[in-house]
Amino acid sequence: MYEHFFQCPYCWEEVSMLLDPSVGQQTYVEDCEVCCNPIEVTPQFQENELVGFHAQSIEQ
């Protein structure tokens, strides 16, 4: 697993998520550990290295 730190698009706090580098690119929803709002996360790995990461709010 790969731990990645980023800023929550809702509360702007720094949060971390564990990412699975065995999948090249994936998109999923995970709740912020601070404010509990859903974040759409899209990590991209190449040869087990994180080469791209995007986190955005989900309009409700």
RAWO-V194551 format. One record per backbone hydrogen bond with DSSP energy under -0.5 kcal/mol. NH is the residue of the N-H (numbers start at 0). CO is the residue of the C=O. E is the energy in kcal/mol with one decimal. If there is no record, write none. Layout:
BEGIN
nh=NH co=CO e=E
nh=NH co=CO e=E
END
This chain:
BEGIN
nh=1 co=18 e=-2.8
nh=3 co=16 e=-2.6
nh=5 co=14 e=-2.6
nh=7 co=12 e=-2.8
nh=11 co=7 e=-1.4
nh=14 co=5 e=-3.1
nh=16 co=3 e=-2.1
nh=18 co=1 e=-3.5
nh=18 co=16 e=-0.6
nh=20 co=18 e=-0.8
nh=22 co=19 e=-1.1
nh=23 co=21 e=-0.5
nh=25 co=42 e=-1.5
nh=27 co=40 e=-2.2
nh=29 co=38 e=-2.3
nh=31 co=36 e=-2.5
nh=35 co=31 e=-1.3
nh=38 co=29 e=-2.3
nh=39 co=55 e=-2.7
nh=40 co=27 e=-3.3
nh=40 co=38 e=-0.7
nh=41 co=53 e=-2.8
nh=43 co=51 e=-2.8
nh=44 co=23 e=-4.0
nh=45 co=48 e=-2.6
nh=48 co=45 e=-1.3
nh=50 co=43 e=-2.8
nh=50 co=48 e=-0.5
nh=51 co=43 e=-1.6
nh=53 co=41 e=-1.2
nh=55 co=39 e=-2.2
nh=57 co=37 e=-0.9
nh=58 co=56 e=-0.6
END
